[in-house]
Amino acid sequence: MLITLAGVLLAFIVVDGGSAISVALGALVAMLPQAFFVQRMAIFKQRHATSRNELRLFRAEAGKFGLTVALFSLVFVLVPPSNPAFFFSAYVAVVLTHWLTPWLMPKKSHN
């Protein structure tokens, strides 16, 4: 969320409001499927048997991919970004944030 807010503010200050909307749309196209994935995997709920986790992972990832494709289609059909470079930059920044955040988390000690 902080990356998105910073990108929107930077685009609004440096370029214009249309570019800020492109950044917001790009970030939403990345964040909504990730939120769907987390919800479907029930990461914050109780743990399940390993065989069920594999099936849930496959279904959640397939749903995430399908939602990503649908959101890209909706954005380009209904609200074409005024600045595609900002749209895709925001998308990539949010996806990279999802990938790199675990490396920035403090390590748990097993004492």
Contacts in CASP RR format, 6 or more apart in sequence:
PFRMAT RR
TARGET T0000
AUTHOR 0000-0000-0000
METHOD contacts of the structure
MODEL  1
MLITLAGVLLAFIVVDGGSAISVALGALVAMLPQAFFVQRMAIFKQRHAT
SRNELRLFRAEAGKFGLTVALFSLVFVLVPPSNPAFFFSAYVAVVLTHWL
TPWLMPKKSHN
1 31 0 8 1.000
3 27 0 8 1.000
3 93 0 8 1.000
3 94 0 8 1.000
3 97 0 8 1.000
4 23 0 8 1.000
4 24 0 8 1.000
4 27 0 8 1.000
4 31 0 8 1.000
4 90 0 8 1.000
4 94 0 8 1.000
7 20 0 8 1.000
7 23 0 8 1.000
7 27 0 8 1.000
7 90 0 8 1.000
7 93 0 8 1.000
8 20 0 8 1.000
8 23 0 8 1.000
8 24 0 8 1.000
8 27 0 8 1.000
9 20 0 8 1.000
10 23 0 8 1.000
11 17 0 8 1.000
11 18 0 8 1.000
11 19 0 8 1.000
11 20 0 8 1.000
11 22 0 8 1.000
11 23 0 8 1.000
11 83 0 8 1.000
11 86 0 8 1.000
12 19 0 8 1.000
12 20 0 8 1.000
15 83 0 8 1.000
15 86 0 8 1.000
16 82 0 8 1.000
18 82 0 8 1.000
18 83 0 8 1.000
19 82 0 8 1.000
19 83 0 8 1.000
19 86 0 8 1.000
21 79 0 8 1.000
21 81 0 8 1.000
21 82 0 8 1.000
22 81 0 8 1.000
22 82 0 8 1.000
22 83 0 8 1.000
22 84 0 8 1.000
22 86 0 8 1.000
22 87 0 8 1.000
22 90 0 8 1.000
23 86 0 8 1.000
23 87 0 8 1.000
23 89 0 8 1.000
23 90 0 8 1.000
24 90 0 8 1.000
25 75 0 8 1.000
25 79 0 8 1.000
25 81 0 8 1.000
25 87 0 8 1.000
25 90 0 8 1.000
26 75 0 8 1.000
26 81 0 8 1.000
26 87 0 8 1.000
26 88 0 8 1.000
26 90 0 8 1.000
26 91 0 8 1.000
26 94 0 8 1.000
27 90 0 8 1.000
27 91 0 8 1.000
27 93 0 8 1.000
27 94 0 8 1.000
28 71 0 8 1.000
29 68 0 8 1.000
29 71 0 8 1.000
29 72 0 8 1.000
29 75 0 8 1.000
29 91 0 8 1.000
30 90 0 8 1.000
30 91 0 8 1.000
30 94 0 8 1.000
30 95 0 8 1.000
30 98 0 8 1.000
31 94 0 8 1.000
32 67 0 8 1.000
32 71 0 8 1.000
33 63 0 8 1.000
33 64 0 8 1.000
33 65 0 8 1.000
33 66 0 8 1.000
33 67 0 8 1.000
33 68 0 8 1.000
33 71 0 8 1.000
34 64 0 8 1.000
34 98 0 8 1.000
36 60 0 8 1.000
36 63 0 8 1.000
36 64 0 8 1.000
36 67 0 8 1.000
37 60 0 8 1.000
37 61 0 8 1.000
37 63 0 8 1.000
37 64 0 8 1.000
38 44 0 8 1.000
40 56 0 8 1.000
40 59 0 8 1.000
40 60 0 8 1.000
40 63 0 8 1.000
40 64 0 8 1.000
41 56 0 8 1.000
41 57 0 8 1.000
41 60 0 8 1.000
42 48 0 8 1.000
42 56 0 8 1.000
48 56 0 8 1.000
75 81 0 8 1.000
75 87 0 8 1.000
81 87 0 8 1.000
END
